[in-house]
Amino acid sequence: MKAGDREAFRPIVEMYQQQIYVYCRRMLGCKQDAQDAVQDILFKAYTKLDLYESRATFSSWLYKIAYHHCLNMLRKRRIRDRVYRLFKPATYTESAEQKLDHQLFSPSLEYALSRLSADERSILILRVFEEKTFAEIADILGKSTDAVKKKNTRLKQKVIRLINEKEGEKGCKIEEGLVKVKL
């Protein structure tokens, strides 16, 4: 398949669009940003198909594009937010859609994700929600498999601590043995 072959690319979009959306939604924490990101990512993949090397799975290649795109969006957002805070007061009201989104995503998990670095968040999302292997994650992030495994081990304890921290506000605590996730 060559870049620019629309009909050949259609099945790829149908196969990966939802998966990439969920990944972006969790990385970016915003439905609208995730929707925009998916369009940009799929367009990048479409125009750069000639750069795909079959040494990695197509899925890993696409997630690598998504990872870098989300990192860029997060950097831009951080800069925009700093500038915005200089000119606007800190008052903010959630829309009904944002409230519904917060109900659909566990507040404790959302809290934990918000406290992680972009790299940590990406490892968690790729491992737990996308069920990627350590080798695939290493390829996506451009790190060694051993480095990803080591970071994942520390990340597991950090996420449990953050969830306990959030749940502790409500008087509920989870134990590490009760967290049956593929971290």
Salt bridges, closest charged atoms under 4 A:
GLU7 OE2 - ARG10 NH2 3.11
ASP33 OD2 - ARG77 NH2 2.70
ASP40 OD2 - HIS69 NE2 3.48
GLU53 OE1 - ARG55 NE 3.50
ASP81 OD1 - ARG80 NH2 3.56
GLU94 OE2 - HIS102 ND1 2.63
GLU97 OE2 - LYS31 NZ 3.11
ASP101 OD2 - ARG25 NH2 3.48
ASP119 OD2 - LYS143 NZ 3.34
GLU120 OE1 - LYS158 NZ 2.99
ASP139 OD1 - ARG55 NH1 3.29
GLU165 OE1 - ARG161 NH1 3.95
GLU169 OE1 - LYS166 NZ 3.55
